[in-house]
């Protein structure tokens, strides 16, 4: 899988059609599958990490409640 990265001053999404045309002028059969800005990629990465941490917190809370119930029953 090949990636193309570029840095702009301004709206990066506005350059997508220009870069797509430039790539296709060289090789019309070159697939362009996923186009995303760095902000979108970082937001998706942070969202995934946030979900995993929330899941771990939920399991920790369930474990804490079960441990407290067991301690209360054994006393």
C-alpha positions as CSV (number, residue, x, y, z in Angstrom):
1,X,0.0,0.0,0.0
2,X,1.4,3.3,-1.0
3,X,0.7,6.6,0.7
4,X,1.1,10.2,-0.4
5,X,1.4,13.0,2.1
6,X,1.6,16.7,1.5
7,X,1.7,19.8,3.7
8,X,-0.4,22.9,2.8
9,X,-1.1,26.3,4.2
10,X,-4.8,26.4,4.2
11,X,-7.5,23.9,3.3
12,X,-5.9,20.6,2.5
13,X,-9.2,19.1,1.2
14,X,-9.3,21.7,-1.5
15,X,-6.1,20.2,-3.1
16,X,-7.6,16.7,-3.4
17,X,-9.0,17.1,-6.9
18,X,-5.8,18.8,-8.1
19,X,-3.6,16.0,-6.8
20,X,-6.0,13.3,-8.0
21,X,-5.9,14.8,-11.5
22,X,-2.1,15.0,-11.3
23,X,-1.8,11.3,-10.3
24,X,-4.3,10.2,-13.0
25,X,-2.5,12.2,-15.6
26,X,0.6,9.9,-15.0
27,X,-1.3,6.6,-14.5
28,X,-5.1,6.5,-15.1
29,X,-5.3,3.0,-13.6
30,X,-3.8,4.1,-10.3
31,X,-6.4,3.6,-7.6
32,X,-7.0,6.4,-5.1
33,X,-8.8,4.7,-2.3
34,X,-8.7,6.7,0.9
35,X,-8.3,10.5,1.1
36,X,-8.2,12.0,4.5
37,X,-6.8,15.1,6.2
38,X,-4.4,14.6,9.2
39,X,-7.0,16.2,11.5
40,X,-9.5,13.5,10.5
41,X,-6.9,10.7,11.0
42,X,-5.9,12.0,14.4
43,X,-9.6,12.4,15.4
44,X,-10.2,8.8,14.4
45,X,-7.2,7.6,16.3
46,X,-8.2,9.5,19.4
47,X,-11.8,8.2,19.2
48,X,-10.5,4.6,19.1
49,X,-8.2,5.1,22.0
50,X,-11.0,6.8,24.0
51,X,-13.4,3.9,23.3
52,X,-10.8,1.3,24.5
53,X,-10.0,3.3,27.7
54,X,-13.8,3.6,28.5
55,X,-14.1,-0.2,28.0
56,X,-11.2,-0.8,30.4
57,X,-12.8,1.5,32.9
58,X,-16.1,-0.3,32.7
59,X,-14.5,-3.7,33.3
60,X,-12.5,-2.2,36.2
61,X,-15.7,-0.8,37.7
62,X,-17.4,-4.2,37.4
63,X,-14.4,-5.9,39.0
64,X,-14.4,-3.4,41.9
65,X,-18.2,-3.9,42.5
66,X,-17.8,-7.7,42.4
67,X,-14.9,-7.5,44.8
68,X,-16.8,-5.2,47.2
69,X,-19.8,-7.5,47.1
70,X,-17.6,-10.6,47.8
71,X,-15.9,-8.8,50.7
72,X,-19.3,-7.8,52.1
73,X,-20.7,-11.3,51.9
74,X,-17.6,-12.9,53.6
75,X,-17.7,-10.5,56.6
